[in-house]
Every structure is written in structure tokens, then in C-alpha cells.
């Protein structure tokens, strides 16, 4: 019996020791990972990259960081030097110590690498390999600084148990091309299976590549032949001598190819994991997609982060506001804030007492200035910021004493600040001219622009201000570099709501900024307008129950723009709201930020109805006239072309719904949506010539071989363009300037062929030189020309609809010769509107 008790006690002791040892051994069993990255990056992109690293949870591993600072921008260097891991780890930042005559460059088209730059980066990566091997890290994770990671990335890569494995990401390498993964199967970048000696037709290559691309979209782990940019390398692989040094007897471009060939030679297979694709900020314009990506992976927060209380601090400057809107504003804010910091800028009334009374029960910090600082506003805003961050806020909401959100803000703000992937929210501000109307004219359009009012505070970040005595902004400038989201919740501004308020502010601006050095003179003068244009304010209390959107054909920019235009017409004529669905390049257009459009993630439909047949249209209009729409339904208008030839040649296409392209209000609306968000470079045009945009579609790398045989109006023979130019040349007394817009790889080849037909003519021919075109630059550059000669390509067709060309020439019919080739036997000439005739047509027959 005694012996049995001793055995039981011994077993209990072993059990307890195992538990204790497990508790204390947790960190020692975690994998040690070194994140390595050579960095020459733009600040906004680098900020997203570093924040992405900070969101990695480290539950099963620990991270150290090895950065090589090759930045040329001081702000990027500062961001890197001040990087502070959320979970403490060693951060090593080394200077590059390698300088080249030709710097690294990238723009909205591509990244430009010289041979010297490639091998400089290879040397950086080899320094990291040596360090990780020497310090006996379990893994080295090499990652480019323009990637944003899903929080579960490293856990998944470790789980795969491979010596070299990349996390997949997708990139549009050239504008207008499809998105492709950064992994491949053979040689330089072959993404289809092929046996040695096997000869494939272009169609077979495309079909096999489609199989590979679709496989990369399915979550899994797959063996590949090449990879890079986001790669986990085990200590075992490091120990075998893996590196990026140049292999002298091959000509493949890029250090990753040499790394992959060496790995294969060392007997180390290469893999890609596709469970959690990273987001690639290949161009600055890709920054707009970061927000949605982070939202998609926000559920990966730790339970500790989820339970942490969120501190929302109201920050405000007040002065003599007791008898204005202050009480009303604070009573509304009190329903959702947790703290408040108020700077009283030398009030002489009982403003402070109102603040204390209304905000009783809420932690409140009031700072009183003995003398007003508003004449030099930057000092006041800096003081407001410094006093606010002393309270260690999670989120900061900056409001003026005459600003308040619409009623439903209080019910939705917690959802906003609980979103882990967003660090700043922007709102539209409505300037009220009385209690129920806001001003809406050329001088007062704040309600069309999203501005930051609510931001997440980031300790340790150096904040930069706009150093002006007036209009310096409520927040530091670099909050614009945060991951930002536009909210449809609206902000009401009552500061102009009475004649007395307006007169007071007018006189203040005249005193502080009489020459409008920091503001807009015409807006200052408009403050006292007697009959401004006002609109009635309506609370957004109900969500729409039905909406219109559009489907895609899988085509290029022109096809997507046409689909969007058709749905816009249906929305315009029925009054139903339009849902904006993003497509390639749409994030660079004004429709991407238009506050009047619903976003696809803002409308949860109970059902979707396709409009793709005559019966569908009839049913839709029957429902429309009855007024009895099914609840929460989205009607999706299927893609259909404008070309009569396409309908004749493809009877399976959905029916055509008549669009009135001559409706000026519709064209004005469409033009406001299809407009660039940022100014794009244009072509310098001569003033003494009639300018002609010649759009020639050759298929590029997108259309399958032989496409022009089945779509002869989209890809008409060159003789059509020669005939059209001949017509224009005879129709105008002035000489022509012709610029060729084309997707052909060698535009000069096209130019020389067309110009040869006019060798004795004074026509000047020009075309693109150098790198492939930015498809949006080409699209909007055409708008400045007098005339357009176009194919039936939707790209130039849409341009002809929304841009005010004086003359548009397009093919109308083709006939087929005995050898199978096509001839355009007649074409349409459409003239710009006159006072009495809207876009008259002329049919010209080929002689």
C-alpha cells in the first residue's frame, strides 16, 4: 500500500513538472525567424509594408529584422530608422554602402532595373543569408518592401514544412495586362507545362497557362520552377550554400532566376503557398487597394487585441462658444466618445463651464490659454495635438465647436474604430447656410471631398505639419499616408448658418488673410453672397432596397467602361442607385471616390437578377412601372457591345438596350465619373493644324491569335485608316497632325506604314516612343484632339461618346475578299453638335 502511494506521488510530481516545464519552455520552442528586406521605397508604400510586419502575430515564432537602407528619400529613411516592432524583437538597419550612377526608378507603368542594380540587390540578399546562417535562425524570410502580408502568412509557410517556399502575390506587370503570380514553371517566366522539345501553338500555350493561373487561385502548396520576393528559407537550405550570386554561364534576367537555378542544382525543390496571397503595391496607384486587402484579413487579430478597450478621444479647440452650437455638439459627441481634450483659446464667456457641465462623467482635460493663438493657427493646432496625445488615446476625433455628425454616426462609430485594417477615416463636410440647408455652388463644395477627422494614434511616429499661419489643417500632414477609408457618414458644419456667423468670419479672414495668401480669395468674397445656391439636408435614415450594377465581359478597359456606362444609363433613366464595382484602372477614376455611388460592399443583396435577355428587360420594366421591387435586390446588367457587327456575328450575345448618347445631361454625368483622379500627362499639340487621334487596335498581348478575322471592325485593315485620313485631308484646308494610339508593340512600324501612303503630303505623323503606354494616359490624351479615327474597339468607342470631338470617323461595314481578307467598303463620319443639329452623320463609300 505504501509502495503504491509512493508511485502515485511520483507520477503526480512528473505530471506537474511536465506542465511547469511546458509553461516555461514556450518561447524556447518558438521558431526564430529573421525578416530580411533591402529597401529603396517611397514613404507611403514603406509605411504600409512596415505596418504589415507589425500585424504578424508571433504566437508560434519570434521575429527579428534585418533591413538594408538603400533609400534616397529622407522620409523613407526616417520611417525605417524609427520602426518599432509591436512585439519586441531585434531590429538591425544597415546602410547600403553601395552606390551606383543609375538610381532605381519606378512609375505608374513599370519598375526599371539595370544589370548593376540587380546584382547590387543580390549582394544585399546574400548579406542577409550569411547573417541568418551565422546567427542560426530557423528561417530567413526575404520579402520585398512593396508587399502587404496577411497576418497568417508566416504560420502557413512554416506549416508547409518546405526548405524554400514563397507566398504567392499577384501583379499587373504592365498596364492593360492581366494580373499574374510571381511564380513560374520554367526558364525566365514560363507559366505553363511543356516537355523538352515539345512545340506548342500560341493557343495551346495560352490554354495551358490558364490552367496554371487557375491552379494558383486555389489555396494549396504547389511545386514550381521559379519564385521570389516573398520567400521563407530554412536553416537547412542556408547551410547547403543557397545564395543569389550570378551564375556566369546563363543569361536569364534577375537575381531570383539564379537563386532558383542554384537551389535546383543543390537538390532543393521550390514551392509556392497560395492560402494567403500578399498584396503587391507595384505602383503608387495600388495604394487605394490596401484598405480592402487589410479588411479582408482583419479577422486574424489575437484575442488579446480583440478584447482591448478602444479609447476614442474627442479633441477640440473652443473660444467664446457658449452661446453658439457648443452645447448641442458636445451633447451629441458625449453619446459615443470615451474621453475629451479641449483647448480653450482665451474665452471671455462661460465656454469652459459649458464643457465641464455637458461632459460631466467623462475623463476631460481642459487647457486654458491666457492669450489667443488663433492668429497663428499652426501653433494652436500643434498645441491641441500635443495635449491630446498626452492622454495616450487609441483614436482621435477632431471636431470644431460648430461641427456634428448626422444622427446615425453614434451607432456606427464603434464598428469603424474596431476595424483593424483602417487607421484613418475621411468624411464629407456639409456647410450649412441655415438650419436645414447647405450651400452647394462653385465656391462651396466641401461635401464632395473626403477629409480626415478620425485617426488611430500611432506612438513613436514623427508627425509632420503644414507650417502655415492659417488653414494648416486639423491633423499632421502624414496622416494621409495611413491606411485610409472614406466613410459615407456625413458631418454637418453650422459655422456659416446665420448671417451674423458669416459676417464675423468674413471680417476675421479679411483681418488675418486679406490677400488670400493661405485661402481662396473668391471664396472669401462669396461668403456675403445674398442669394447662394442651397440644397435641403436630408437625413440618411433608410438604405436603398434595390440597385443597379454591371457585369464584365472579361475584356479590357474599354469593355469595362462600356459596361459601366450602360448601367449608368439604366440608373440615370430609372432613378435607381448605381453600385460601383471596381475593375482594372477604375481606382484611378473619379467614380472610385464618387460619394453618390454605392460601393459593392455597402449593399448586401438578398438576391441578384441578371438582365441578359429580352424577357429579363421586360420583367424589369414591368416591376419598375409597378413600383413593387423585391427587397434588397441588385439588378446586374450583362455586358453587351455597341457594334452592330458583333451582334450579327455573335447571336448568342445578350440583347442591346438602346442608349441615348445624345442626352447632354447623361453625357455630363458619365464624363464626371470617367474622369482621372489625378492630372495625367498630355500630348503637346500644334495650334496651326487640325489634330487627329488615330486609334489602331492590333490586339497587343491580350487578344487570341486570329481575332481580327472574326472581329474585322475592331481590327480593320490599315487601308481603312488610310481612306479615313484621305477623307479628312480633303475636308479641311488646314494641314493635319496625326498621332497614332495603338496597343502594338512597335508603334513606329504602324506609323511608317500609314505615313508611306502620304509621302508627298504635309501631314505630320507621331506616335509613342519607348515603354508601353499607360492605357489611361492614352485614353485621356485623345480628348484634346479635334478629330478621332477609330475602330470598333470599345476603348475608342467610349472616348468618342464622352469627348467633344469635332469629327469622328469609324468603319460601318466590311466585305470579305476571295483570299479571306476584309475590306471596309463604307465608313461613318459623325460631326460634333451645332446649334441646330446634334451630331449629324455622313456615310462615305470606299471608291
Buried (B, 14 or more C-beta within 10 A) or exposed (E): EEEEEEEEEEEEEEEEEEEEEEEEEEEEEBBBBBBBBBBBBBBBBBBBBBBBBBBBBBEEBBBBBBBBBBBEEEBBBBBBEEBEBEEEBEBEBBEBEBEEEEEBEBEBBBEEBBEEBBBBBBBBBBBBBEBBBEBEBBBBBBBBBBBBBBBBBBBBBBEBEBBBBBBBBBBBBBBBBBEBBBBBBBEEBBBBEBEEEEEBEEEEBEEBBEEBBEEBEEEEBBEBBBBBBBBBBBBEBBEBEBBBBEEEEEEBEBBBBBBBBBBBEEEBEBBBBBBBBBBBBBBBBBBBBBBBBBBEBBEBBEEEEEEEEEBBBBBBBBBBBBEBBBBBBBEBBBEBBBBBBBBBBEBEEBBBEBBEEBBEEBEBBBBEBEEBBBEBBBBBBBBBBEBBBEBEBBBBBBBBBBBBBBEEBBEEBEEBBEBBBBBBBBBBBBBBBBEEBBBBEEBBEBBBEBBBBBBBBBEEBEBEBEEBBBEBBBBBEBBBBBBBBBBEBBBBBBBBBBEEBBEEBBEEBBEBBEEBEBBEEEBBBBBEBEEBEBBEBEEEEEEBBBBBBBBBBEBBBBBBBBBBBBBBBBBBEBEBBBBBBBBBBBBBBBBBBBEEBBBBEEBEBEEEBEBBEEEBBEBBEEBBEEEEBEEBBBBBBBBBBBBEBBBEEEEEBBBBBEBEBEBEEBBEBBBEBBBBBEEBEEBEBEEEBBBBBBBBBBBBEEBEEEBBEEBBBBBBBEBBBBBBBBBBBEBBEEBBBBBBBBBBEEBBEBBEEBBEBBEEBEBBBBBBEEEBBBBBBBBBBBBBBBBBBBBBBBBBBBBBBBBEBBBBBBBBBBEEEEEEEBBBBBBBBBBBEEEEEEEEEEEBEBE
